[in-house]
Structures are given as C-alpha cells and as structure tokens.
C-alpha cells in the first residue's frame, strides 16, 4: 500500500504537471507596417487582427481578461485575447507610445498633444492632464501615477485622491525639476522609479516611499551615436543584480539592487534590449545599427557571453516563454518569428507569413 507521504507527493506532482499543461503561449505579434497584429497559437499562425491603426511602435498589454493595444497615432484599442475581437477604441492624441493599466483605469502618456489621459477600463475618458511636454515612461505605484516629461526635464508624480476606490481622481502630488536632459524611458522596481536620459551621463531614481531623487552616474568612454534608444522597460533585474544597456556604448552595465556599480559586460554592438529569462539564469541582448541581426546570450552569474545567434534581417524584439524552454525572436526583414530552444540553444522553429514583425506579446491562455 502506498503510504500517505508518497501519495501526497504523487498528487502534487500530477497537479503541477496538469497546471502547466493547461497553460499555453498565445503570441500576439505587432506587424509593424500593416496596421495589424498576427496571432500565433500552438506554433502556427492563427489569424491577423486588422485595422489596428499605425503599428510602427505598437504595444500590447493584458490585464485580467482584457487585451489593450496602443498605436503610434494615438489610438488605444481594447480587445478580447481569447476571440481576438476588437471591443472598442479611443483616440487620445495624434501620437502616443506608453500606457499602463489598473483595475479601475487605463492611463496613456501622449506625445503630440502633450498630456496624460486617464480612461475607464472600457476606454471612456475621465481626465486629461496637460503637461506642455511629450510624456514618457509612465508607471503605477500604489495610488501614484509616475511619468517623465521629456521636454521639461521633469518627473511628475500624480496621486489618486480616491485612493484606488472606484473612479480615479488624479492630482499633482510632487514634481522633480532638472532631473536630467531629455528623459526617454523608465521602469519601476519595488518602490523605485528609474529613468534614463538621452543627454545626461546618469540615470535617475525616485524613491516613491520617501519621494527623494538621486542620480546614478554612468561612466562611458567613446560614446557613439544612438541609432535606436534602449527601452528601459527591458532592463533586466534579477534577485542579485540590475542589468542596464549603456546608451551609446557597446556595454551592459551591472549594478546591485541598491545601484552600486558591479561591473560592465562588453557586447558586440550597441545594446537595445536586455531581457532576462524567467529563471534569471540567462539574459538575451539585442542591438542596433550594424548588429541589428545579432542576439547574444549572457550567463547572469559569470557575466560571460555563452551563445551568439545571427539572422538574415533585423531583430526588433524578443520574448521568453514562462511555460516552455522557448525564446521567441522577431526578424523583421525576413517576415518571420524564430523560436530558439533555451535548453540546448538551437533553432527549434521558424514561423513565416508574419508581415514585418516587431513587438512580441504573450497571453498565457488557460484552457
């Protein structure tokens, strides 16, 4: 007779296997020049979501059972990620590239009309906050909404005066002036809002609990022209280190979580994305310029480059799977998505008929 301890172990193992078997990757891939989004399921193209406006810098996010797309020409579109059907849309401005979602609202950072829009989850307008600047790096922390003003060298913190209960009511809580020249993107880790700059040799950190700002200097030699701006949303933060693409240098900078300098990793080109694997053992790095077709894989313990891939076309984006040993890569010029096996580091599959792919976004479909 199987003892109770062994039986419990078997049941737990079966539950784990079944839980993973009931989750699959459903890929939504921005088709950069076609106003469309390709849907890939079970490794095969399923459909193309049409009429999604200017997808030149399209971004997709999922929250609960909703999917949201923001277009470069200022539309935000809500859709059902299971049926791939558009539900509704709203135009916030002539140009927008950043947005965040909360259970009670969607906030959009606009370029063109220099404002931040607060919408309901079903995209009804609630507030428009004028800033007289292009706005970037918008993030949520507790009842705060934080973003950078690119033209005013400023970081703004808005507070929901209703404290997350029902319809939001945002007011300016604090603004940090002269933070650096031309902030361009940001990320948030715990209570730290971290922003980078086009023209300042540092990145800035706002402690959102103490509301204090500090500059972390970056020592760079032989700074090169930046052809494609590193997206700080794709910095990599492991349990032990923060990995930051150096603006204008062939390096990835390594810091401790409290931003003390550790080392630098010399890379093949100017890094754009530094993307950490779900188990935090590896980091994939993409580049701009002549090294657009290259990906380098870095071991996050040794800081050594362990693998290199080169494709016939520009690599515009990549995404690690949480459910499978897969790294998905969009090769724009070749009109395909490449699937790399992350156990043996070999090319597992190529998915064609994807038109000029860029951003890859994974919906974890449970069935």
Secondary structure, 3 states (H helix, E strand, C coil): CCCHHHHHHHHHHHHHHHHHHCEEEEEEEEECCCCEEEEEECCEEEEEECCCCCCCCCEEEEECCEEEEECCCCEEEEEECCCCEEEEEEECCCCEEEEEECCCCEEEEECCCCEEEEECCCCCEEEEEECCCCEEEEEEECCEEEEEECCCCEEEEEEECCCCCCCCCEEEEEEECCCCCCEEEEEEECCEEEEEECCCCEEEEEECCCCEEEEEECCCCCCCCCCCCCCHHHCEECCCCEEEECCCCCEEEEECCCCCEEEEEECCCCEEEEEECCCCCEEEEEECHHHCCEEEEEECCCCCEEEEEECCCCEEEEEECCCCCEEEEEECCCCEEEEEECCCCEEEEEECCCCCEEEEEEEEEEC
